[in-house]
């Protein structure tokens, strides 16, 4: 299985596209105008749907901005971290302070900026977590950048704590009834 994209419904397509391009360095991959004949039954939205999808790329990641140009769309609702459902997008960036500084000019809001992490909102108040690239290197096991490169601060003021393995992801040995050999669970 592979992830195709993450879809994000926005109230103003041009404003959101500008934010993700200018603040976070996304580039337009493609734009798709979806016919009502296809969108209405698939998405369970009464016509007119008037859906435009803009796919923004950042490396291998695709963010799909969905805009429904029609009357009667639901108003955006606050979505705190502890509400069920998708809570936030998280990105590692090469220069946390410089990225956070671009957020307001691009139409977003800086909510919290701490050493080693920031929480910002996009123009529709969706939560975005920004972390240093060193976090990405640690969780993916990829090689960190050379010391002194722009990919990693030389002396992070507050390094993130080491992540512990998730308890449901550790390897266990299980024996099936009637079998002498073990297998991985």
Secondary structure, 3 states (H helix, E strand, C coil): CCCCCEEEECCCHHHHHHHHHHHHCCEEEEEEEECHHHHHHHHCCCCCCCEEEEEEEECCEEEEEEEECCCCCCCCCCCCCCCCCCCCEEEEECCHHHHHHHHHHHCCEEEEEECCEEEEECCCCCEEEEEEHHHHHHHHCCCCCCCCCCCCCCCCCCCCCCCCCCHHHCCCEEECCCCCCEEEC
